Amino acid sequence: MRNKKEPNTRKRIAVGGGMVALAIVLTATWLTFNGDASNPDVNPVTAVSPTAATSASKALHTVNDSAAMEAEPVRPDLELRLLATTVSLDSNEAYSRATIEDINRERRHIMRTGQLLRGYEDVVLVEIATDRVVLENGGRPEVVFLDDTVPLNPRKEVWPVEIDLFPDAENPADITEDVFLHGLARQIAVLQTQRTALALGHQGAFAPWEENGEFIGLFTSSVVEGSFFDQLGLRQGDILMSINGYDIKSAADNVIVLDILTHETRLYFRVRGIDGEEREFETQTVPVM
């Protein structure tokens, strides 16, 4: 569905897009002639693949051209291509500090009329690397690993990912600001949920579980025989919903859950069985480290 205010919003986006493109060019020029190779804070990242450079150039040219032609507003799918670089499942690109600042500026421009789910309206992009995106949420750093690995796992097992970021949009024209921000929050949440699932991998097989489009916990597809989960009575089909009072559904919750699994000596679990009934149990065994 289209937003009745979409034309005005698109016009603001188009103008903002042109300003961002100009800012990127000016900033990159300044860094080229003034960057200090010994100071990483002012020197741009140079490890950008030809594909990344071409894609970035194409996206910026498109936005710039649209801004110059006021009769041609920026399409939502072009905004997605520019903004989705902040958190991308298949990204293998590195971005300069100047480009990251401009992406943050563009995201803030979009978010003036929208709101991210689960408290992500205050997210600031800090770093885009080949394997991770570093975010700062209300001053608290958060890391999203693009290859879906868990730092605690030395083998770096990869969890297969297939996410429909925009289930309510049948075509790019239906992707409004609210739909995009919902998809971004959804992507961050599922990545963090997968990290929690992998951290528990030697106890059984778990996968993010959702109902009505919302993540509610980890689905237990199998339990390792003899593991502490097995001894405590966790069974196939159970949904692990919270640990020590923290729900396993939002990105922020999962960061806390991972910290609990790493450092706490007493763990309280709440699960929901296949019969729909919830039950709780506790253990003094630390499952991760």
ZIBELPE-V652594 format. One record per residue. RES is the residue in one letter. NEAR is the number of other C-alpha atoms within 10 Angstrom. Layout:
# ZIBELPE-V652594
res=RES near=NEAR
res=RES near=NEAR
This chain:
# ZIBELPE-V652594
res=M near=11
res=R near=10
res=N near=12
res=K near=8
res=K near=8
res=E near=13
res=P near=13
res=N near=11
res=T near=17
res=R near=21
res=K near=18
res=R near=16
res=I near=23
res=A near=25
res=V near=19
res=G near=19
res=G near=28
res=G near=20
res=M near=17
res=V near=21
res=A near=23
res=L near=15
res=A near=16
res=I near=19
res=V near=15
res=L near=13
res=T near=16
res=A near=19
res=T near=12
res=W near=13
res=L near=16
res=T near=13
res=F near=8
res=N near=11
res=G near=16
res=D near=13
res=A near=10
res=S near=8
res=N near=9
res=P near=11
res=D near=11
res=V near=17
res=N near=18
res=P near=19
res=V near=15
res=T near=9
res=A near=13
res=V near=15
res=S near=13
res=P near=10
res=T near=11
res=A near=16
res=A near=14
res=T near=12
res=S near=14
res=A near=17
res=S near=13
res=K near=12
res=A near=17
res=L near=22
res=H near=14
res=T near=18
res=V near=27
res=N near=21
res=D near=18
res=S near=21
res=A near=23
res=A near=15
res=M near=13
res=E near=12
res=A near=9
res=E near=13
res=P near=21
res=V near=25
res=R near=18
res=P near=19
res=D near=17
res=L near=15
res=E near=23
res=L near=15
res=R near=14
res=L near=19
res=L near=18
res=A near=19
res=T near=18
res=T near=21
res=V near=21
res=S near=20
res=L near=20
res=D near=11
res=S near=19
res=N near=17
res=E near=19
res=A near=20
res=Y near=21
res=S near=18
res=R near=21
res=A near=20
res=T near=21
res=I near=20
res=E near=19
res=D near=19
res=I near=21
res=N near=17
res=R near=17
res=E near=20
res=R near=21
res=R near=16
res=H near=15
res=I near=22
res=M near=16
res=R near=10
res=T near=10
res=G near=17
res=Q near=16
res=L near=20
res=L near=16
res=R near=15
res=G near=14
res=Y near=19
res=E near=18
res=D near=15
res=V near=19
res=V near=23
res=L near=21
res=V near=17
res=E near=19
res=I near=25
res=A near=17
res=T near=17
res=D near=17
res=R near=22
res=V near=20
res=V near=18
res=L near=21
res=E near=16
res=N near=16
res=G near=12
res=G near=10
res=R near=10
res=P near=13
res=E near=18
res=V near=16
res=V near=24
res=F near=22
res=L near=19
res=D near=21
res=D near=23
res=T near=23
res=V near=22
res=P near=12
res=L near=14
res=N near=13
res=P near=8
res=R near=9
res=K near=13
res=E near=14
res=V near=13
res=W near=16
res=P near=9
res=V near=12
res=E near=7
res=I near=13
res=D near=11
res=L near=16
res=F near=19
res=P near=11
res=D near=12
res=A near=15
res=E near=10
res=N near=10
res=P near=13
res=A near=12
res=D near=17
res=I near=24
res=T near=23
res=E near=23
res=D near=17
res=V near=17
res=F near=24
res=L near=24
res=H near=19
res=G near=22
res=L near=21
res=A near=20
res=R near=24
res=Q near=21
res=I near=20
res=A near=25
res=V near=23
res=L near=26
res=Q near=29
res=T near=31
res=Q near=23
res=R near=25
res=T near=25
res=A near=27
res=L near=24
res=A near=22
res=L near=17
res=G near=18
res=H near=13
res=Q near=20
res=G near=20
res=A near=17
res=F near=26
res=A near=20
res=P near=23
res=W near=20
res=E near=14
res=E near=8
res=N near=6
res=G near=9
res=E near=12
res=F near=19
res=I near=20
res=G near=28
res=L near=25
res=F near=22
res=T near=22
res=S near=14
res=S near=16
res=V near=22
res=V near=15
res=E near=11
res=G near=10
res=S near=14
res=F near=17
res=F near=21
res=D near=16
res=Q near=13
res=L near=13
res=G near=11
res=L near=22
res=R near=19
res=Q near=17
res=G near=17
res=D near=23
res=I near=25
res=L near=26
res=M near=21
res=S near=22
res=I near=23
res=N near=16
res=G near=13
res=Y near=18
res=D near=20
res=I near=28
res=K near=24
res=S near=24
res=A near=23
res=A near=21
res=D near=20
res=N near=26
res=V near=18
res=I near=17
res=V near=22
res=L near=22
res=D near=13
res=I near=18
res=L near=21
res=T near=15
res=H near=12
res=E near=15
res=T near=12
res=R near=13
res=L near=17
res=Y near=14
res=F near=19
res=R near=19
res=V near=23
res=R near=19
res=G near=17
res=I near=12
res=D near=8
res=G near=10
res=E near=9
res=E near=14
res=R near=10
res=E near=13
res=F near=14
res=E near=14
res=T near=15
res=Q near=11
res=T near=14
res=V near=15
res=P near=20
res=V near=17
res=M near=10
